[in-house]
Amino acid sequence: MLRKIFKIILGVAAGTALAHYFTSQRGQALVDRAGTKDAIEAKIEETRQRLREQLEEIAQRPTEETDLPR
């Protein structure tokens, strides 16, 4: 269970870092030169969608599966 939570947190952090990078001036300049802006935006949106699906799946699980042992 903790591994899944860790993976989700890691995914959110990586997605946030990528979004920040591609929205910064330096990142935008690199993206514009590469000419792959649409492909990158599509990949970011795909990652966001998968993350939403994973979060929904976790939220729908019974509470005894998601509660941490005390």
Backbone torsions as a table, in degrees:
resi	resn	phi	psi	omega
1	MET	NA	-43.8	179.9
2	LEU	-65.9	-31.6	177.2
3	ARG	-64.3	-41.2	179.5
4	LYS	-64.5	-43.5	178.1
5	ILE	-62.4	-43.3	179.0
6	PHE	-60.6	-43.7	179.5
7	LYS	-62.9	-39.9	178.8
8	ILE	-65.1	-46.6	179.3
9	ILE	-62.0	-42.0	178.1
10	LEU	-63.0	-41.3	178.0
11	GLY	-63.5	-42.1	178.5
12	VAL	-64.3	-43.7	-179.8
13	ALA	-63.9	-43.3	179.0
14	ALA	-65.0	-41.7	178.4
15	GLY	-63.4	-40.6	178.3
16	THR	-65.0	-42.9	178.9
17	ALA	-62.9	-43.8	178.1
18	LEU	-63.7	-43.1	179.4
19	ALA	-62.4	-42.2	178.1
20	HIS	-63.8	-43.6	-179.2
21	TYR	-61.5	-46.0	-176.1
22	PHE	-77.6	-12.1	175.8
23	THR	-99.7	-8.8	176.3
24	SER	-73.9	162.2	-179.1
25	GLN	-61.8	-43.1	-180.0
26	ARG	-64.5	-43.8	179.2
27	GLY	-63.8	-41.3	178.4
28	GLN	-62.8	-39.2	178.8
29	ALA	-63.4	-41.6	179.0
30	LEU	-66.5	-41.5	179.7
31	VAL	-64.9	-43.5	179.6
32	ASP	-62.0	-40.0	178.5
33	ARG	-68.4	-35.4	-178.0
34	ALA	-74.5	-26.5	179.2
35	GLY	72.4	22.8	-176.3
36	THR	-116.8	24.0	-175.1
37	LYS	-57.4	-45.0	-178.9
38	ASP	-63.4	-40.8	179.5
39	ALA	-65.7	-40.0	180.0
40	ILE	-67.4	-44.3	178.8
41	GLU	-62.4	-38.0	177.7
42	ALA	-64.8	-40.8	179.3
43	LYS	-66.2	-40.7	178.1
44	ILE	-63.4	-43.6	179.5
45	GLU	-64.7	-38.8	177.3
46	GLU	-62.5	-42.0	179.1
47	THR	-65.2	-41.8	177.3
48	ARG	-60.7	-42.7	-179.9
49	GLN	-63.3	-43.9	178.2
50	ARG	-62.7	-40.0	179.0
51	LEU	-63.8	-43.3	177.1
52	ARG	-59.0	-43.4	179.9
53	GLU	-62.7	-42.3	179.2
54	GLN	-64.8	-42.0	179.5
55	LEU	-65.3	-39.1	176.5
56	GLU	-63.7	-41.4	179.7
57	GLU	-61.4	-43.4	179.5
58	ILE	-67.1	-39.9	-178.9
59	ALA	-66.3	-27.0	-177.4
60	GLN	-87.8	-7.1	179.1
61	ARG	-71.3	151.4	175.7
62	PRO	-59.4	146.8	-174.5
63	THR	-63.1	-30.3	-178.5
64	GLU	-66.2	-25.9	177.9
65	GLU	-76.9	-29.9	-175.4
66	THR	-96.6	-14.5	178.4
67	ASP	-70.8	141.1	177.0
68	LEU	-81.9	144.9	178.0
69	PRO	-65.8	147.7	-178.8
70	ARG	-108.0	NA	NA
